[in-house]
Amino acid sequence: MKRKTEQLLLPVEKKINSENNYDIFPSYELSPGKINVGFEKLAKELVKHEKIIMDGYGGVFWQEIKDNLDQIFKAKGISVSWHNIADALLPEKEIAELVAPFLGGDDPIFGSKFTGEINDFFDKKKLNSLSEDNKVDLNIVYGTGAKLVDWTGYLVYIDIPKNEIQYRARAEEIYNLGLSSPAKPHKMYKQFYFVDWVVLNLHKKAMLTELDLIIDGQRTDQLTFMFGDEFRTSLTEISKNYFRVRPWFEPGSWGGQWMKKRFSTLPQNVSNYAWSFELIVPENGIIFESNKKLLEVSFDFLMYNNSEAVLGEQGAERFGNEFPIRIDYLDTVAGGNLSIQCHPKTDYIKKHFGENFTQDETYYIIDSESNSGVYLGFQENIDPEEFRKVLENSRDSLENDQVEDIPVEIEKYVQKITAEKHDLFLIPNGTIHGSGSGNLVLEISSTPYIFTFKLYDWLRKSPGKPRPINIERGFENLCFDRKGEKVKAELVSKPDVIEKNAEYKILHLPTHQQHFYDVYRLEFKNEIKTTTDGSCNVMVVVEGESIILETKSGKRARFNYGETFVIPAAAEQYKLINESNKIVKVLKVFLK
């Protein structure tokens, strides 16, 4: 098994979404003839050149790609000398010593961002010894980091989506950069996040303008590829119109049934869905479509090529190549409570984890069952020392098989506020919070997404062991002044109508002063015209059936209930058209 998941692999060809259901494979349509399919066509292109530099992201199945191409070359009588860049890696012991300071020791989740680059993983003498063979028709240096070889040749890059990397890691089919065997998936992920993806993103950014050809390598039997110039032109086209990243979905211990039921295009052979990675761009891709053929690339490429067009001048100056807004679903309908948790303060996340900004969140309630609620802020009479003691006693009981598990009476310490459809709860860093069961939460946040300090997880174990609890880190970040009446006054958004006529209404849903983004809700019967106002606009259809987007350049696209899409700053103006006779509601999230 090459991938461990129940989720569908991206097909080679686009299927028509005739019923306007939630689209799990959204694509941006290009003009015909931009995407090529298959090893035969790839080989035909490669043989036009004498030297090939075939680089790619971590997680590529290099041996399968080599074997498929080699079979074609041999059938055509073409002699090839293959040079594996992995032969120039440092010894694994030295690589382990190189990355160890960034892996957080025994911490199961957290490390800090690697501060080196891909060159640090290679032996310079060995790199210099990789020279071409003049006796063959074709020389190919291949593998992650191949561009480091001092060759002048045709530059090919093989990309892999982050979700597929994780599916391959769970199947123990791949391993971390510079290593030759897999570790446990959670350990591999930590090293992916804090080390591998850091250096590999810098590496692909550096070669983007030079790429002659880019390959979508997630299908082991049938590659799709584009030529470099057309790839960069397509990124620029997107940056002036719209994009919807490819979402992906995960079950979880507290997961619910709402997405499984309402997003019927999802695989149904899972127990629940807990998360949807709607717009968690470090792990999303963008799918291009041409003649119904599909090719996915990592979202990072768009920011490396067109960050100012996407974010606007001020946004790009502040955030550089980092897209700053995150959107995801948390489904607890017929599920369980999320953990009681908090997120790090800005100085803390910078110092301890190497991030540039922190995880300031909001919860927008898409749907809720009766009596559902959100845990948010402390009770007026909170005693921090007492609260810490009961949390530690509960954690210790879980870790000791000889004693009975001790629950925490959470509502004695933390407020639970009734949650209703279209409520917006504000969760700046340091705020204790967690969704109760019975909600479909649209989480609107700044982009960091793994920095959750769980304080209490309802005595859950997974699998058979206590889930990681971070009481010490949590108490270094909790804001105990967010308590009592102050919580409802400052952490529950109070919508205000800022524009209204017979056709539409625009509401402002104010965020907290610590949030660098703001939220509007557009409610309209027929259509509404609006502008980006120099910022990217992140849009979510939160009520209604479907809408048509029409950009200033005349590009049109349909978006269905529940779908998230982005209008880049450079699009300037756009129109939303309601396709039904019912009022549609669309969130608009933008930088302050």
N, C-alpha and C positions, 0 to 999 in steps of 0.2 A: 504494500500500500504506500503510494507516494505522498499522500496527503491525508490527514486525519481530521475529518469534518463531515458534517451532513450537508454543508452548504454547496451550492452549485458552482461549477467552474464556468467562467465566462465563455459563452459559445463563440464560435468563429463568425457566425452570421446573426444579425439582429432579427428577432422575432417581432411581429406586429402586435402591439398592445391594443387589441381591438376593443376591449371593455374598459379602457382607461383606468385600469387598476394601478396601484402603486408599482412603479417600475424599479426593479432591483438592478437592472443593467442600463441606466440612463446613458445616452450617448449624444455627442455633438456632431451633427451631420456636415461633412465636407463635400466638396465637389467630387464627381466620379474619378476613379482611377488613382486615388491617393494611397490606398492600402493594398499591399501584396500579400499573398498567402502561400505558405508551404516551403519546404526545404529545397525543392527543385528550383523554384524561382530564386531563392536566396543563393543557392550554389551558382546559378547562371550569372548572377550579379557579381559574386565574389571572384569568379575566374577571369573577370575583366582586369583584375589588378594582380600585381606580382607579390605584394606584401600586404597582409591584413593584420590590423590590430583589433582584436575582438575582446573588448572589456565588458564589464557588467557588474550588476549589484550582487551582494551576498545572497546565497540561496538558489543561484542558477544551477541547473543540472548540466554541468559542463560536459561530462562524459557522454551523455545521451546526445547532446547537440553535436559533439565531435563525431560520434559514431554515425549519426544520420547523414552528416555532410560527407564524411569519408566514404561512405557507401556510394554516394552519387559521384564523387570525384573519381573513384576507382572505375566505376562503370563507364565513365567518359574518357578514361585513360589519362587522367591528369595526376601528375605526381605532386604530393604535398608533404611538406615538413611541418609538423606541429610542434610548437614550443609552449610548454605549460608554465605560466608565470608562477605557479605555486612552487616550482623548483627553486625559486629565488627567495622564498620566505625565510625569515629567521627561524632558528630552532624553536619548537613549541614552548620549551621551558623559558626562553627569553621573551617570547610573546606574552606568556602568562605573567611574567614579572613586569612587563611593560604596562599591562592593563590592570593589574591587581589594585593599585591605589585608587582606581575609579569604580570599583565594584562593591564597595560598602562592606567588605568582610562577610560576616555571617548574616547580614541583613537580607531577608528573602526577597525584598522588593526594591530597595533604594540604593543607588550609587551616586556618582557625580559625573558630569559631562567630561569626556576625554578631551584633553587639550592639545593632542598631537595631530598628526596627519597620516595618510596611508603609507607614505614613504617609510615611516618608523617601523613598519612590519616587515620590511624587506632588507636583504643583504645587498649592499651596493655592488660589491664585487660580482656576486652571482647575477645581478641584473645586467651588468656590463658583459657578462660571458654569454648571454643569450643572443647569439648572432645568427643571421639568416644563412640558409644553405643554398649556394649558387647552382647546385646541380639539379634542382627541382623546379617545377613550373610555378609553384605557389608556396609561400611561407606564411604561416599563420601563428602569431603569438596570441594565446587565449587565456582567459581567466580573470578573476577580479583583481584589478590593478595592472592589467596588461599595458595600459598607456604609459606606465613608468619606464618601459623599455625605450631606449633611444633609437627608435625606428621612425622613418618617414613612410607612412603607408595609409591604406584606406581604413578609416576609423569606424568601427561598428560597436554599438552598445546594446547589451541585453538587459532589459528591465524586468523586475518581478514585483507585483503588488505586495504590500506589507501583510495583508491578510493571508495570501498564499504562502509567504515566507513562514508565517506562524503555523499554518496547517502542515507544512513540510517539516517544521521543527517538532511538532507534536507527534509526527510519524517517525521521528528520529532519522530522517532522510538527509538532513543538512546539518551544518555545524557553524560555529562562530568563525569570524575572520582569522585566518592564520592557523586554524586548528584542523585536525583530521578525523575527529570523532565527535559524536553528539553528546551533550550533557542533558540533564533533565530540562524539559521545556521551559519551566519558570526561570531557571538559571540562564538558559540561552537567551530568553527574552530580555532579562536584565542587562546582559552583555550587548545584545542587539541595540537596546535603547540608549545606553550610556556610552557605548564605545563604537560598535560597528556602524550603526546608522549615522553617527556623527561624522566619522571619517569618510564613509562612502558618499554621503551627501556632498561634502566639500569636494570630493574627487569628481563626481559627475557634474557638479556646477562648473568646475574648472574646464571641463572638456565640451560643454554644451555647444559652444559656438563652432567647434571643430567637427562635430559629429557628421559623418557621411551617411549613416544609416542607423536607425533605431529599431530594435526588435522587442516585441511583447513575448516574453519567454515563459509565460505561465502554463501554456499547453505543451506538453512534452511531445505530442505527436504532430502538431500543426502550428508552426510559428506564423505570426503576422508581422509585417514590417513596413516602415515608411522611410523615404529618403530624408536626410538631415535638413535640407533647405525647406522642403515641404512641411516637415515637422515644426520647425521654428516659425514658419509662416502661419501654420494652423494655431499654434499657441498665441500668436499675436492677434489672430482673428477672434479667438475666444476672449482675450483680454479686453476687447472692445464691444462685446456683445453679452454673453452670459455663460455660466457653466453650472452643471450639477454634478458633483463628484459621485463616484460609485459607492453607495452605502454597503455596509456589511453588518452582520448580526451575530450575536452570541447568546447562548443560554446561560443561566446563572442560578445560584442557590436560592435567590429570592425572586426569580423571574416570573413573569405573568403570562396571560393569554391574549391580551388585547391585540398586539402586533400579529401574533400567529393567526388570529381570526380575521382581522381587518385587512392585513397585507397578505392577501391570499396567494400571491406569487411566491411567497417564501416556502421553503421545504417544510412539510408538516410532520415529518418523522423525528421531531425533537420534543422534549417534555415541556419546554417553555422558551420564550425569548426574554432576556433581561435587558440587553443593550442593542441599540442601533447606532452604528458609527455613521451618522448622517453627514457630518461635516467635521470630522476629526482629522484634519488634513495631513498631519504627519503619517497617517496610516490609510489615507484614501488615494484613489487614482482617478484619472480622467479618461473616459472612453471616447475615442474618435470613431466615426462611422463613415464609410465610403462604399457605395454600391452594396450596402448592407453588411459589409465586412467590418469587423470590430478590432480595434487595437487599443490597449490600455497602457497608460504611462503613469508614473507617480506624479502626484500633484506638485511636488517640489519643482519640477521642471518649469511649470507655469510661473512660479514666483521667481525663479532664477532668470527667466527670460523677460518677464513683464511685470515686475513687482509694482512699479509706479503706476502703470495702467490699471492694475487690479485695485490697489489701495488708495490711489490718489497721492499727490505730492507730499502732503503732510503725513499721511499714513506710512508711506514708504520711508520717509525721513525718520520716523519714530521706530518702525518695526523692521525695516530692512526687507529681508527675504522671508520673514516669518508672517504667515497669515494669522491675524490675532484673535479671530472669533471661532468658537467651537459650538456645534449643535449636535445633540444626541438625544435619543429617547431612553428613558428608564421605565420599564413596564413592571408594575407591581399589581396589576388588575388580576384578581384571583391568585395572587402571589404572596410574597412576604414583605416585611419591612426591610428597607435598606439599613445598613449599619448606621449607628450614631457616630458622627465623624466631624472633622474639620479639615481645612486646607491651610498650607503654610502662609505666613506673612511674606511680604515681598523681599525684605532683607534676608529672611531665613532661606527662601527657595534659591536665591542667588548664591548665598554663602555655602549652603550644604549640598546643593544639587546642580549648580551651574546654569540654571535657567535665567532667562532675561526678564521675565515677568511672571506673576503668580496666577493662581487658579481662582479667580473671582467669578462666582457662579450666580445664576438665577434658576428657579424652577417655574416654568410656565405650565399650567395644568391644561392638557389637551382634553382629558376626560377623567371622570372620577366616579367611583361607586359611592353609595350613601354611607355616611359616617367615616369617610376617608379623611386623612389629615396629613399634615407635614410637621415634623418635629423641627422646631426653629427657636433658637435663643433659650436662655435660662429662665427658670422661675425667679421671682423677685428675691426670695430668701436663700438663694444658692450659697452653699458653703463649699468653696473649692476643695478644701482639704478632705471634707467628708465625702464629696463626690469622687475624688481620686481614690480614696480608700475603698469604696464599694466597687469601683471599676476594677481595681487591682485584685480584690478578693474574688470577684467573679472570674477574671482571667486566670488566676492561680488555681481555682477549682477546676477549670477546664483542662489545665495542664497536669492535674494530679488525678490519676485514675482511681485512687483510693478514697476519694471524697465525692460527695454528691455535687453536681453542678449548681452554682449559685446564681440565680437570675438577679438582674438589677431592676428596681422599680423606677424606670426611666422618667415617667411623668412627674415624679417627685422632684426631679432636678431640671428637666427640660420641658419646655412648653410644647403642646401639640395643638396646632391651629387647624381648624376645619378647612378642607381644600375643596374648592368648587371650580367648575369648568371656566377657563380663561383667567383664573387668578394668576398673579405673578408674585412670587416670593423672592426676596433679595438676600443673597448669601455672599457678602464680601468675605475675604479671607479672614480666618480666625473665628468665624461664626459656627457654633455647634448646630448641626442640622442632620436631616435624613428624611427621605420620603417614607410615609407610612404605606401600608398595603392598600390596594384599591385605586391607585393612580396610574394614569399614563402621563409621565412628566416629560416635557420638552425642556431639556437642560440647555440653557443659553449661557455661554461662559467665555472667558478668555481661553486661549488654546491649550495650555498645559492640562494634562488629563490623567496622569497616574499618581499624582501627589495627594493621596487621600490618607489621612491619619484616622484609622478606625479606633474608636474608644470602646464601643460595645457592639457586638454582632449577634445578639439574641441567642447566645449559646450554640451557634451553628458550628458544625465541623465539616471539613472538606479536604480530602476524602478520609474521614475517620479521625482527622487531626484538627485541632483548633485553628481557625483562620487567623492570619496575622493581625495582632492588635498592637497599636502604637500609642499607648497611653503617655509615655514620656515625651515623645515628639508632639503629641497633641497638646499637652499642658504647657509646652513651650510656645504655643501659638494661640491658644484659646483667648477670646476676648470676653471676660466675665462681666464686663459692663453692659453687654447686650442682653438685658434681662427685663423682666416685668413688662410694664406698659410700653417701655421704649421699643420693644420688639415689634408690636403691631404698628407703632407710630413710624418706625424707621425702616422696617424690613418687609413690610407688605405694601406693594406698589398700589397707588391710588390713581386710577385712570382719569385722564382729563381730556375732554373733547377740544381739539385745537382748530378744527375746520369741519364745516358741515354744510351740506346743501341737499337738494332733493335726490341726487344721484349717489352720493357717498358721504362717509364720515371718517375722519382721521382722529384717532385717539393717541395721546401720549401716555405711555406706561413708564413713569419715571424710574430710573435705576438709582442705586446708591451712589454717593459721591465718590466712592472708591472704584466704581466700575468705569472703565474707559469707553464703554459702549452704551448706547441708549436704544429704546424700543418704541416703535410706533405700531399701531394696528390699523390697517386700511380695511374698511368695510364698505362694500359697494354692490349695487344691483346689476349694473351693465358694464361700465368700464371706468378706469381712472388713469389719468396721466400724472406722472411724477418725475422727479429728477434725482440723480445720485448725490448732488450737492458736494461733489469732490471726494466722496467716500465710497467704499464698497458697500453695497446694500445686500444683506443676507435676508432672504425671503423664505417664509414657511407658510404653506396653505393650511390654516388651522381650523377652518370651517367652510363647508361647501363641497362641491364636487370636483371641478377642474377649472383652470383658467388658461388663457392664451397670453403669452408674453410677446410683445412686439417691440423690438429695439429701434433706436434712431436710424440704424442702417437698414432696417426692413427685415431683419432676421426674426423668425417666429418659432415659438416652441410651446408645447402644452405641458402643464404641470398639474398633477392630481393631488387630491386631499392627502395631507401628511408629508408631501415631498418638500425638500429644501433645495433652494437654488440661489445663485449669487449673481448680482448685477455688478460688474466691475465699475470703478469710478469713471473710467474712460468711456463707458457707454453713454454717460451724460443724461440722456432722457429715455424714458420708456413708457409703454402703455400696458396695462393689465386688463384683459377682457374676460368677463364672467361667461362661462358656457352654459349655465343653467338659469332657471328663473328664480332661484333662491339666493339670498344674500350670501356673498362669499367674504370670508375674513382672512387676511394675509398679514402676517407679522413682517415688519421691516426693522432689521437690526443694523445699526451703523455706528461708526466711530464718533465719539463726541468731539 
